[in-house]
Amino acid sequence: MNIKKAKGLLGLAGALGGAVAAVSGFRNARAKNDKLALANAIASIAVALTGAALAVRALRKDELA
């Protein structure tokens, strides 16, 4: 396994971990009806999705090269 592929996989794992934490925060915010925490959780989910998309793109570029 080369270094670029390892970095891509670690990036994907980090994004998935962030997504799990963000969804947990989303559930807690909805349960408490906290609008500010809900906005933060939604933004965190967006960040996690973007990170996952970037990691997948990096992995695909590595496969094509």
Residue frames as qw, qx, qy, qz and C-alpha x, y, z in Angstrom:
[[0.000, 0.892, 0.452, 0.000, 0.00, 0.00, 0.00],
 [0.439, 0.374, -0.029, 0.817, 1.43, 3.34, -0.96],
 [0.187, -0.237, -0.443, 0.844, 1.39, 6.45, 1.17],
 [0.279, -0.048, -0.213, -0.935, -1.24, 8.32, -0.87],
 [0.582, -0.282, -0.668, -0.367, -3.69, 5.46, -0.52],
 [0.470, -0.306, -0.675, 0.479, -3.02, 5.21, 3.22],
 [0.020, -0.122, -0.199, 0.972, -3.62, 8.95, 3.62],
 [0.431, -0.146, -0.430, -0.779, -6.88, 8.64, 1.69],
 [0.600, -0.321, -0.730, -0.064, -8.07, 5.77, 3.85],
 [0.345, -0.277, -0.544, 0.713, -7.16, 7.62, 7.04],
 [0.153, 0.011, -0.054, -0.987, -9.00, 10.70, 5.75],
 [0.545, -0.244, -0.586, -0.547, -12.05, 8.59, 5.04],
 [0.550, -0.327, -0.717, 0.276, -11.92, 6.99, 8.48],
 [0.174, -0.180, -0.346, 0.904, -11.64, 10.41, 10.11],
 [0.328, -0.092, -0.268, -0.901, -14.58, 11.73, 8.12],
 [0.600, -0.305, -0.687, -0.274, -16.69, 8.73, 9.10],
 [0.443, -0.299, -0.628, 0.566, -15.77, 9.21, 12.76],
 [0.022, 0.092, 0.112, -0.989, -16.72, 12.86, 12.50],
 [0.454, -0.201, -0.504, -0.706, -20.02, 11.93, 10.89],
 [0.556, -0.358, -0.745, 0.090, -20.86, 9.56, 13.73],
 [0.282, -0.295, -0.449, 0.795, -20.14, 12.27, 16.30],
 [0.162, 0.000, -0.162, -0.973, -22.12, 14.84, 14.32],
 [0.516, -0.306, -0.644, -0.475, -25.17, 12.57, 14.07],
 [0.489, -0.380, -0.679, 0.395, -24.98, 11.94, 17.81],
 [0.115, -0.214, -0.215, 0.946, -24.87, 15.70, 18.40],
 [0.313, -0.148, -0.446, -0.825, -27.81, 16.13, 16.03],
 [0.533, -0.397, -0.735, -0.135, -29.90, 13.61, 17.98],
 [0.389, -0.380, -0.535, 0.647, -29.04, 15.23, 21.31],
 [0.015, 0.086, -0.032, -0.996, -29.86, 18.70, 19.98],
 [0.427, -0.267, -0.563, -0.655, -33.23, 17.54, 18.67],
 [0.529, -0.411, -0.727, 0.151, -34.02, 15.84, 21.97],
 [0.321, -0.426, -0.382, 0.754, -33.21, 19.01, 23.92],
 [0.245, 0.857, 0.427, 0.152, -34.80, 21.30, 21.28],
 [0.374, -0.690, 0.138, 0.604, -31.58, 23.38, 21.24],
 [0.602, 0.784, 0.148, -0.032, -31.55, 25.35, 17.99],
 [0.050, 0.875, -0.475, -0.080, -27.94, 26.51, 18.28],
 [0.491, -0.343, 0.799, 0.062, -26.65, 22.99, 18.93],
 [0.732, 0.441, 0.517, -0.052, -28.82, 21.78, 16.05],
 [0.436, 0.886, -0.135, -0.083, -27.24, 24.31, 13.69],
 [0.181, -0.708, 0.680, 0.058, -23.79, 23.23, 14.87],
 [0.661, -0.043, 0.750, -0.006, -24.62, 19.57, 14.31],
 [0.692, 0.661, 0.284, -0.065, -25.91, 20.24, 10.80],
 [0.245, 0.891, -0.379, -0.058, -22.74, 22.15, 9.95],
 [0.400, -0.506, 0.764, 0.012, -20.64, 19.32, 11.39],
 [0.765, 0.261, 0.588, -0.032, -22.48, 16.79, 9.24],
 [0.559, 0.827, -0.004, -0.054, -21.77, 18.93, 6.17],
 [0.042, -0.800, 0.597, 0.034, -18.08, 19.07, 7.08],
 [0.601, -0.224, 0.767, -0.013, -17.94, 15.30, 7.54],
 [0.754, 0.513, 0.409, -0.045, -19.64, 14.68, 4.18],
 [0.377, 0.893, -0.240, -0.045, -17.26, 17.05, 2.43],
 [0.273, -0.650, 0.709, 0.008, -14.26, 15.37, 4.06],
 [0.723, 0.052, 0.688, -0.019, -15.51, 11.96, 2.98],
 [0.671, 0.717, 0.181, -0.050, -16.04, 13.16, -0.58],
 [0.151, 0.876, -0.457, -0.036, -12.52, 14.60, -0.70],
 [0.472, -0.426, 0.772, -0.005, -11.05, 11.35, 0.63],
 [0.769, 0.324, 0.551, -0.030, -12.96, 9.26, -1.91],
 [0.518, 0.851, -0.068, -0.054, -11.83, 11.57, -4.71],
 [0.094, -0.770, 0.630, 0.031, -8.23, 11.25, -3.56],
 [0.637, -0.143, 0.758, -0.011, -8.52, 7.45, -3.51],
 [0.734, 0.568, 0.369, -0.047, -10.03, 7.39, -7.00],
 [0.315, 0.898, -0.299, -0.071, -7.33, 9.67, -8.41],
 [0.335, -0.581, 0.741, 0.030, -4.71, 7.36, -6.93],
 [0.737, 0.141, 0.661, -0.017, -6.30, 4.35, -8.64],
 [0.630, 0.757, 0.166, -0.043, -6.35, 6.12, -12.01],
 [0.052, 0.890, -0.440, -0.109, -2.72, 7.23, -11.81]]
